[in-house]
Amino acid sequence: MIIAYRLLINLVLILSPIILIFRFLKKKEHTKRFKEKFCFFTKKRGEGKLLWFHGASVGELQSIIPLIEKIEKKKNIKKILITTNTLSSMKVIDKLNLKKTIHQFFPIDTNYHSNKFLNYWKPSAVFFIDSEIWPNTIINLNKKKIPITILNGRITKKTFNRWCYFPNFSNLIFKKINLGLSSSKISSFYLKKLGVKKVKYFGNLKFSQSENEKLIKFNHLSKLINNKKVWCASSTHYNEELICGLAHLELKKKFKNIFTIVIPRHVERTQSIKKELQKLNLNVYTHGSHVKPDKKIEVYIVDSYGKTKSIYKYCKNIFLGGSLVRHGGQNPLEATRYGCKILHGPHVENFKEIYDYLGKLKVSTKIKDHSQLSIKLDKLLSQKNNSKKIQNKLNKIGDKILNDTYNEIFKFIKNEN
């Protein structure tokens, strides 16, 4: 099976110029730094012990930022390397004030490129975040006796069943992983079954919070929403904005001053979202527009990354996307840490344990369509939001998970080296 995988990944390499052209057209690649994916590095390694963290995109990256901030204070760690696959995640890192941390794009997982990458960066330990499993890289790390950790590991039932189709291949890969720190109890079970040597569960790192979070002031937005009933549709996916637009029209029958903020998961969809909502005769404004906003605006689209937390300061009732479509949901903890109530669709399997917990705290509510969304929002907009106790409880949980994970990582590194 490893031979078949290597043939497939080399085919991807051969086709990469065509893939890159499409990604450039969609503005999903950096015009200069895309070369890092082929091991043409743009940063120098430097001297001393280096820890390497890899996550696919923004969600995985944000889950480890509090941990990275904590590790940066450790004197014997000279450099932290973060690799990701997406342009949006690069932009998030660029905005962080991290002194020891550098970013590179993850290389294509051919045997040649993974070896070249490891020979250049020479990490002391490697941490794959969430569900990132790259066979050639893991095999080559094991050959070089570099300890491997799955951090905040998430294995869904669907993913587990796929690995079980190839038991010899999955055993070859997972038995080379030295430590699995899972994000849920069910993921702990799956990681053990797949062959990870040592598995521990402290909780989901997404409960933890950055100590250096900076909120952006939206002066014109604060003026626009003054004396209005405000709610936010965050991390929305295709077709969910239409559902939110229909909910807005329902709410408008009762609240003449209803104001909806939309934060799409992929900002490159902004113009198509705007056109779709304008077909409903809604007055739509985009954050990046150079036109001065007027008081008639009904829907405000945030068309750039890194603004979500700041928006939560202005509105406390959130519909969280990726849940009315079969995506698996988005992380609700960021919003709840800012005292927001969450509405979500039925498809939240990626964060099932978290949503179950928030449901028990009566912080989150499930809806299935625009009609239920408008009914629930009607109730929330008509009552006061008082979530301080829940905020404090979630912060304490997050601090404990962060400290337990940090201590386990360095105990593990010490034992392995």
ChimeraX attribute file (.defattr): number of C-alpha atoms within 10 A of each C-alpha:
attribute: neighborCount
match mode: 1-to-1
recipient: residues
	/A:1	12
	/A:2	14
	/A:3	8
	/A:4	9
	/A:5	15
	/A:6	16
	/A:7	13
	/A:8	13
	/A:9	17
	/A:10	17
	/A:11	12
	/A:12	16
	/A:13	16
	/A:14	11
	/A:15	11
	/A:16	13
	/A:17	11
	/A:18	12
	/A:19	12
	/A:20	14
	/A:21	13
	/A:22	13
	/A:23	13
	/A:24	14
	/A:25	9
	/A:26	10
	/A:27	12
	/A:28	17
	/A:29	19
	/A:30	16
	/A:31	9
	/A:32	8
	/A:33	15
	/A:34	22
	/A:35	16
	/A:36	18
	/A:37	19
	/A:38	20
	/A:39	20
	/A:40	13
	/A:41	18
	/A:42	13
	/A:43	10
	/A:44	9
	/A:45	16
	/A:46	10
	/A:47	8
	/A:48	12
	/A:49	14
	/A:50	22
	/A:51	19
	/A:52	21
	/A:53	23
	/A:54	24
	/A:55	25
	/A:56	19
	/A:57	18
	/A:58	20
	/A:59	15
	/A:60	22
	/A:61	22
	/A:62	21
	/A:63	24
	/A:64	22
	/A:65	21
	/A:66	20
	/A:67	18
	/A:68	20
	/A:69	19
	/A:70	15
	/A:71	19
	/A:72	17
	/A:73	12
	/A:74	9
	/A:75	8
	/A:76	11
	/A:77	15
	/A:78	17
	/A:79	22
	/A:80	22
	/A:81	18
	/A:82	21
	/A:83	23
	/A:84	22
	/A:85	21
	/A:86	18
	/A:87	17
	/A:88	19
	/A:89	23
	/A:90	20
	/A:91	13
	/A:92	15
	/A:93	18
	/A:94	11
	/A:95	9
	/A:96	14
	/A:97	10
	/A:98	14
	/A:99	12
	/A:100	16
	/A:101	20
	/A:102	17
	/A:103	19
	/A:104	21
	/A:105	25
	/A:106	21
	/A:107	22
	/A:108	23
	/A:109	23
	/A:110	23
	/A:111	16
	/A:112	15
	/A:113	17
	/A:114	23
	/A:115	18
	/A:116	16
	/A:117	22
	/A:118	15
	/A:119	11
	/A:120	12
	/A:121	16
	/A:122	18
	/A:123	22
	/A:124	18
	/A:125	21
	/A:126	22
	/A:127	23
	/A:128	24
	/A:129	26
	/A:130	22
	/A:131	19
	/A:132	17
	/A:133	14
	/A:134	14
	/A:135	22
	/A:136	22
	/A:137	22
	/A:138	23
	/A:139	19
	/A:140	17
	/A:141	22
	/A:142	17
	/A:143	10
	/A:144	13
	/A:145	14
	/A:146	20
	/A:147	21
	/A:148	22
	/A:149	25
	/A:150	27
	/A:151	28
	/A:152	27
	/A:153	25
	/A:154	26
	/A:155	22
	/A:156	16
	/A:157	13
	/A:158	9
	/A:159	12
	/A:160	16
	/A:161	12
	/A:162	12
	/A:163	15
	/A:164	15
	/A:165	10
	/A:166	11
	/A:167	13
	/A:168	12
	/A:169	15
	/A:170	19
	/A:171	16
	/A:172	17
	/A:173	22
	/A:174	23
	/A:175	17
	/A:176	22
	/A:177	26
	/A:178	19
	/A:179	23
	/A:180	26
	/A:181	28
	/A:182	28
	/A:183	26
	/A:184	21
	/A:185	16
	/A:186	15
	/A:187	23
	/A:188	22
	/A:189	15
	/A:190	21
	/A:191	27
	/A:192	16
	/A:193	13
	/A:194	19
	/A:195	18
	/A:196	21
	/A:197	14
	/A:198	15
	/A:199	21
	/A:200	18
	/A:201	20
	/A:202	18
	/A:203	22
	/A:204	25
	/A:205	28
	/A:206	23
	/A:207	23
	/A:208	27
	/A:209	22
	/A:210	15
	/A:211	10
	/A:212	11
	/A:213	11
	/A:214	10
	/A:215	14
	/A:216	13
	/A:217	13
	/A:218	14
	/A:219	8
	/A:220	12
	/A:221	15
	/A:222	12
	/A:223	11
	/A:224	18
	/A:225	20
	/A:226	12
	/A:227	10
	/A:228	14
	/A:229	19
	/A:230	21
	/A:231	22
	/A:232	25
	/A:233	23
	/A:234	24
	/A:235	22
	/A:236	24
	/A:237	23
	/A:238	17
	/A:239	13
	/A:240	24
	/A:241	22
	/A:242	18
	/A:243	17
	/A:244	25
	/A:245	24
	/A:246	20
	/A:247	21
	/A:248	23
	/A:249	18
	/A:250	17
	/A:251	22
	/A:252	16
	/A:253	10
	/A:254	10
	/A:255	16
	/A:256	12
	/A:257	16
	/A:258	21
	/A:259	21
	/A:260	23
	/A:261	24
	/A:262	26
	/A:263	26
	/A:264	26
	/A:265	19
	/A:266	15
	/A:267	17
	/A:268	14
	/A:269	13
	/A:270	19
	/A:271	13
	/A:272	11
	/A:273	21
	/A:274	20
	/A:275	13
	/A:276	16
	/A:277	20
	/A:278	15
	/A:279	11
	/A:280	12
	/A:281	11
	/A:282	19
	/A:283	16
	/A:284	19
	/A:285	21
	/A:286	19
	/A:287	15
	/A:288	10
	/A:289	10
	/A:290	7
	/A:291	9
	/A:292	7
	/A:293	16
	/A:294	11
	/A:295	10
	/A:296	13
	/A:297	16
	/A:298	22
	/A:299	23
	/A:300	21
	/A:301	23
	/A:302	21
	/A:303	21
	/A:304	18
	/A:305	16
	/A:306	17
	/A:307	15
	/A:308	20
	/A:309	16
	/A:310	16
	/A:311	24
	/A:312	22
	/A:313	15
	/A:314	19
	/A:315	20
	/A:316	23
	/A:317	25
	/A:318	24
	/A:319	29
	/A:320	26
	/A:321	30
	/A:322	26
	/A:323	26
	/A:324	25
	/A:325	17
	/A:326	13
	/A:327	14
	/A:328	18
	/A:329	25
	/A:330	22
	/A:331	21
	/A:332	27
	/A:333	22
	/A:334	19
	/A:335	24
	/A:336	23
	/A:337	23
	/A:338	20
	/A:339	23
	/A:340	25
	/A:341	24
	/A:342	25
	/A:343	23
	/A:344	25
	/A:345	23
	/A:346	17
	/A:347	20
	/A:348	26
	/A:349	17
	/A:350	17
	/A:351	20
	/A:352	14
	/A:353	16
	/A:354	21
	/A:355	23
	/A:356	14
	/A:357	12
	/A:358	20
	/A:359	14
	/A:360	10
	/A:361	10
	/A:362	12
	/A:363	18
	/A:364	24
	/A:365	19
	/A:366	20
	/A:367	19
	/A:368	14
	/A:369	17
	/A:370	20
	/A:371	16
	/A:372	15
	/A:373	24
	/A:374	21
	/A:375	14
	/A:376	16
	/A:377	22
	/A:378	17
	/A:379	10
	/A:380	15
	/A:381	17
	/A:382	10
	/A:383	8
	/A:384	9
	/A:385	13
	/A:386	12
	/A:387	16
	/A:388	12
	/A:389	10
	/A:390	18
	/A:391	17
	/A:392	13
	/A:393	11
	/A:394	18
	/A:395	16
	/A:396	14
	/A:397	15
	/A:398	21
	/A:399	16
	/A:400	16
	/A:401	19
	/A:402	23
	/A:403	16
	/A:404	13
	/A:405	22
	/A:406	16
	/A:407	10
	/A:408	15
	/A:409	17
	/A:410	12
	/A:411	11
	/A:412	16
	/A:413	16
	/A:414	9
	/A:415	7
	/A:416	14
	/A:417	10
